[in-house]
Amino acid sequence: MRGKRRAAVFQFFLAFQDILSRLLFCPSTSSVTIAKAPLTTPHRRRRLISTMPTSRDVHPLTADQAVQLRHDLKLVEERLQDIAILMRVCYGEESHAVIRADEAAAALQRLKWALERTNVRAQAAGAA
């Protein structure tokens, strides 16, 4: 049973990692992905500010990307719900695992709200 739980959690994190990589490295946002840019300078161990996207570098999602994003977020939400149920059954209501699963679900909800606010602002700017 413990091996099945561990495998289920591992599969979730693989799916989540895949979704995040598609969000962070989508081809329409930039011709150069962040993965190719160094995070520190070779001579100094300071982070490079220039690797972070600026308002000039940001492009809106295409229609296909928006559909894929909604689908991926729904899948992540369903997986998080499954994991939260599994953690409650295995470790009890007051365990740290359950608390962290609930926090992960709350973080996902905050991400969805932030994306909704961004879409509303973009639509309002487009209408003006």
TIVO-468318 format. One record per residue (C-alpha): x, y, z; residue in one letter. Coordinates in steps of 0.1 Angstrom, whole numbers, plus 2048, in hexadecimal, padded with zeros to 3 digits. Layout:
ATOM east north  up rest
ATOM    X     Y   Z    a
...
This chain:
ATOM east north  up rest
ATOM  800   800 800    m
ATOM  81C   818 809    r
ATOM  82C   812 7E7    g
ATOM  80C   81A 7D5    k
ATOM  808   83B 7E8    r
ATOM  82C   844 7E0    r
ATOM  827   83C 7BB    a
ATOM  807   850 7BA    a
ATOM  817   86E 7C9    v
ATOM  835   86A 7B2    f
ATOM  81E   869 793    q
ATOM  80D   888 79F    f
ATOM  82E   89B 7A2    f
ATOM  839   88F 780    l
ATOM  818   89C 771    a
ATOM  81B   8BD 784    f
ATOM  83F   8C1 778    q
ATOM  834   8BC 754    d
ATOM  819   8D6 757    i
ATOM  830   8EF 767    l
ATOM  84B   8EA 74D    s
ATOM  831   8F0 731    r
ATOM  825   910 743    l
ATOM  848   91D 749    l
ATOM  858   914 728    f
ATOM  83B   91A 710    c
ATOM  849   923 6ED    p
ATOM  834   942 6E8    s
ATOM  842   955 706    t
ATOM  866   959 6FA    s
ATOM  87D   94C 6DF    s
ATOM  896   943 6FA    v
ATOM  88B   92E 717    t
ATOM  895   935 73B    i
ATOM  8A6   913 73D    a
ATOM  8C0   91E 724    k
ATOM  8C9   93E 736    a
ATOM  8E1   93C 754    p
ATOM  8D3   945 776    l
ATOM  8F4   953 782    t
ATOM  910   966 772    t
ATOM  930   951 76D    p
ATOM  946   969 781    h
ATOM  92E   973 79C    r
ATOM  915   95D 7AD    r
ATOM  8F9   976 7AA    r
ATOM  8D8   96F 79A    r
ATOM  8D3   97F 778    l
ATOM  8B5   996 778    i
ATOM  8B4   997 752    s
ATOM  8A9   973 750    t
ATOM  887   97B 760    m
ATOM  86B   985 748    p
ATOM  862   9A9 746    t
ATOM  843   9B9 739    s
ATOM  853   9BB 717    r
ATOM  859   995 717    d
ATOM  837   98A 721    v
ATOM  81E   97E 706    h
ATOM  7FA   973 70D    p
ATOM  7F1   94E 70A    l
ATOM  7E5   942 6E9    t
ATOM  7C2   933 6E8    a
ATOM  7D0   90F 6E7    d
ATOM  7E7   916 704    q
ATOM  7CA   924 719    a
ATOM  7B6   905 712    v
ATOM  7D3   8EF 71B    q
ATOM  7DA   903 73A    l
ATOM  7B6   8FF 746    r
ATOM  7B7   8DA 73F    h
ATOM  7D8   8D6 752    d
ATOM  7CD   8EA 770    l
ATOM  7AD   8D5 772    k
ATOM  7C2   8B5 771    l
ATOM  7D9   8C2 78C    v
ATOM  7BB   8CC 7A1    e
ATOM  7AD   8A9 79E    e
ATOM  7CE   899 7A7    r
ATOM  7D2   8B0 7C5    l
ATOM  7AF   8A6 7D1    q
ATOM  7B8   881 7CD    d
ATOM  7D8   886 7E0    i
ATOM  7C7   899 7FC    a
ATOM  7AE   87C 800    i
ATOM  7CA   863 801    l
ATOM  7DD   877 81B    m
ATOM  7BE   87A 831    r
ATOM  7B8   855 82F    v
ATOM  7DC   84B 835    c
ATOM  7E7   864 84F    y
ATOM  7C8   873 85F    g
ATOM  7B8   895 85D    e
ATOM  7D2   8A8 872    e
ATOM  7F2   89B 862    s
ATOM  80C   8B1 851    h
ATOM  807   89E 831    a
ATOM  7E2   8A8 830    v
ATOM  7EA   8CC 839    i
ATOM  804   8CE 81C    r
ATOM  7EC   8BE 804    a
ATOM  7D2   8D8 80D    d
ATOM  7EC   8F4 809    e
ATOM  7F5   8E7 7E7    a
ATOM  7D0   8E8 7DD    a
ATOM  7CD   90B 7EB    a
ATOM  7EC   916 7D7    a
ATOM  7DD   908 7B7    l
ATOM  7BC   91B 7BF    q
ATOM  7D0   93C 7C3    r
ATOM  7E1   936 7A2    l
ATOM  7C0   931 791    k
ATOM  7B2   951 7A1    w
ATOM  7D2   964 796    a
ATOM  7CD   957 772    l
ATOM  7A8   962 772    e
ATOM  7B2   985 77E    r
ATOM  7CC   987 763    t
ATOM  7B2   97C 749    n
ATOM  799   996 755    v
ATOM  7B3   9B2 754    r
ATOM  7BD   9A8 731    a
ATOM  799   9A7 725    q
ATOM  792   9C9 735    a
ATOM  7B1   9D8 725    a
ATOM  7A7   9C9 703    g
ATOM  784   9D8 706    a
ATOM  791   9FB 70F    a
